[in-house]
Amino acid sequence: MSNASPSPSNTSRQWLIGLTLLAVLLLLLWWFWPSKPQTQQMGRGRFGDMGPVPVRLAEVKQGEFAIELKALGTVTSYNTVNVRSRVDGELVKVLFEEGQEVKAGELLAVIDPRPYQVALQQAQGALQENQAQLKNAELDLQRYKGLYDEDSIARQTLDTQQALVNQYRGSLQSNQADVATAKLNLDFTQIRAPISGRLGLRQLDVGNLVSGGDTTPLVVITQANPISVIFTIPEGDLPAVMQRRRDGTILAVEAWDRGERLKLADGVLESLDNQIDTTTGTVKLKARFDNAEQMLFPNQFVNVRLRVETREAATIIPSAAVQFGTQGTFVYVVDGDNKVSIRQVSIAASDAERSMVSEGVQQGERLVLEGTDRLRDGSEVEVVDPQVEQTPKVRERGESGRAAARNDA
């Protein structure tokens, strides 16, 4: 085999193609290379120290701040009753509507009373019969006593009559008990509400045979006014709650829906459990709500806010202004020349929108609320929030910048 060398014509052609591509590349670079003003303009937009950074500000304020503990709770009724029949019979009347509010003692349903009316009449008849026998025996006893005093009868005859009177008296008490039982059973044919509350759905209809041993209730009554909410808090928060209770302070409790957008009811802390759950490290608490608007239902899940303390004249900042870094919690403070400085702060408490600061900022200072991603310590800013008053220097710079932009356009 022999090695073929490239011909001079092929080598010249490759060099020509390479030079042509290089010339095209240089032409494209020259055409798209940005001018000096454009480069400077890009630098100002990319780095915060080459121009003011547009930001929105918020002012440090003083005011009232509520320290709250948040938890998930379950609405629990103080009283729940399954209404059942206490006697056997046919259900002949249902006198309530589902979901109705009832008072204690209100008539709900009626069981056929006729068998129990007959039983009452029988007991009353036996009572009258024994009353007549007792009266007759007592009269005979009085006569036997007179005869015994005259020594006309033996002592045994008198004693026998006395025992008969006592026997009739015992039978009379038994008859009276039978009458009372018959009246009670007749009264039980009218099913009444044992407590005040809201009725649930009806479980039995007219015509059904019911008995005292049925497991299916006629209806369920739950007390909805007042009502309680049971929730748990970590054991670490328990000392603060116990201290306030020892002082006699009534702690306010709020119940919110699952999304924490709608407040359902206001209540107060009623009681605490007597032990901590060792498996979860939490303790149960119970809050009482008047529930006048009927916004809380038994077994409903709610978000609970327990107000432990209310601080007066607290230093308050928006939670959105708080930044987190390797050195801890900090904020961007804007001075009178609209330059920012990083300030370490200590957050004592916080909620969804506001944070209470224990140290780091003072009332009246301005903090960066939006636009923090482009800031550095010492960066110059331009306030774009219309609600925050701008300094004359920034206002003048902003107007000149807008005029320059219109001239460039």
Rosetta blueprint (number, residue, H / E / L):
1 M L
2 S L
3 N L
4 A L
5 S L
6 P L
7 S L
8 P H
9 S H
10 N H
11 T H
12 S H
13 R H
14 Q H
15 W H
16 L H
17 I H
18 G H
19 L H
20 T H
21 L H
22 L H
23 A H
24 V H
25 L H
26 L H
27 L H
28 L H
29 L H
30 W H
31 W H
32 F H
33 W L
34 P L
35 S L
36 K H
37 P H
38 Q H
39 T H
40 Q H
41 Q H
42 M H
43 G H
44 R H
45 G H
46 R H
47 F L
48 G H
49 D H
50 M H
51 G L
52 P L
53 V E
54 P E
55 V E
56 R E
57 L E
58 A E
59 E E
60 V L
61 K E
62 Q E
63 G E
64 E E
65 F E
66 A E
67 I E
68 E E
69 L E
70 K E
71 A E
72 L E
73 G E
74 T E
75 V E
76 T E
77 S L
78 Y L
79 N L
80 T E
81 V E
82 N E
83 V E
84 R L
85 S L
86 R L
87 V L
88 D L
89 G E
90 E E
91 L E
92 V E
93 K E
94 V E
95 L L
96 F L
97 E L
98 E L
99 G L
100 Q L
101 E E
102 V E
103 K L
104 A L
105 G L
106 E L
107 L E
108 L E
109 A E
110 V E
111 I E
112 D L
113 P L
114 R H
115 P H
116 Y H
117 Q H
118 V H
119 A H
120 L H
121 Q H
122 Q H
123 A H
124 Q H
125 G H
126 A H
127 L H
128 Q H
129 E H
130 N H
131 Q H
132 A H
133 Q H
134 L H
135 K H
136 N H
137 A H
138 E H
139 L H
140 D H
141 L H
142 Q H
143 R H
144 Y H
145 K H
146 G H
147 L H
148 Y H
149 D H
150 E L
151 D L
152 S L
153 I L
154 A L
155 R H
156 Q H
157 T H
158 L H
159 D H
160 T H
161 Q H
162 Q H
163 A H
164 L H
165 V H
166 N H
167 Q H
168 Y H
169 R H
170 G H
171 S H
172 L H
173 Q H
174 S H
175 N H
176 Q H
177 A H
178 D H
179 V H
180 A H
181 T H
182 A H
183 K H
184 L H
185 N H
186 L H
187 D H
188 F H
189 T L
190 Q E
191 I E
192 R E
193 A L
194 P L
195 I L
196 S L
197 G E
198 R E
199 L E
200 G L
201 L L
202 R L
203 Q L
204 L L
205 D L
206 V L
207 G L
208 N L
209 L E
210 V E
211 S L
212 G L
213 G L
214 D L
215 T L
216 T L
217 P L
218 L L
219 V E
220 V E
221 I E
222 T E
223 Q L
224 A L
225 N L
226 P L
227 I E
228 S E
229 V E
230 I E
231 F E
232 T E
233 I E
234 P E
235 E H
236 G H
237 D H
238 L H
239 P H
240 A H
241 V H
242 M H
243 Q H
244 R H
245 R H
246 R H
247 D L
248 G L
249 T L
250 I L
251 L L
252 A E
253 V E
254 E E
255 A E
256 W E
257 D L
258 R L
259 G L
260 E L
261 R L
262 L L
263 K E
264 L E
265 A E
266 D E
267 G E
268 V E
269 L E
270 E E
271 S E
272 L E
273 D L
274 N L
275 Q L
276 I L
277 D E
278 T L
279 T L
280 T L
281 G L
282 T E
283 V E
284 K E
285 L E
286 K E
287 A E
288 R E
289 F E
290 D L
291 N L
292 A L
293 E L
294 Q L
295 M L
296 L L
297 F L
298 P L
299 N L
300 Q L
301 F E
302 V E
303 N E
304 V E
305 R E
306 L E
307 R E
308 V E
309 E E
310 T E
311 R E
312 E E
313 A E
314 A E
315 T E
316 I E
317 I E
318 P E
319 S H
320 A H
321 A H
322 V L
323 Q E
324 F E
325 G E
326 T L
327 Q L
328 G E
329 T E
330 F E
331 V E
332 Y E
333 V E
334 V E
335 D L
336 G L
337 D L
338 N L
339 K E
340 V E
341 S E
342 I E
343 R E
344 Q E
345 V L
346 S E
347 I E
348 A E
349 A E
350 S E
351 D L
352 A L
353 E L
354 R E
355 S E
356 M E
357 V E
358 S E
359 E E
360 G L
361 V L
362 Q L
363 Q L
364 G L
365 E L
366 R E
367 L E
368 V E
369 L E
370 E E
371 G L
372 T H
373 D H
374 R H
375 L L
376 R L
377 D L
378 G L
379 S L
380 E E
381 V E
382 E E
383 V E
384 V L
385 D L
386 P L
387 Q L
388 V L
389 E L
390 Q L
391 T L
392 P H
393 K H
394 V H
395 R H
396 E H
397 R H
398 G H
399 E H
400 S H
401 G H
402 R H
403 A H
404 A H
405 A H
406 R H
407 N H
408 D H
409 A L
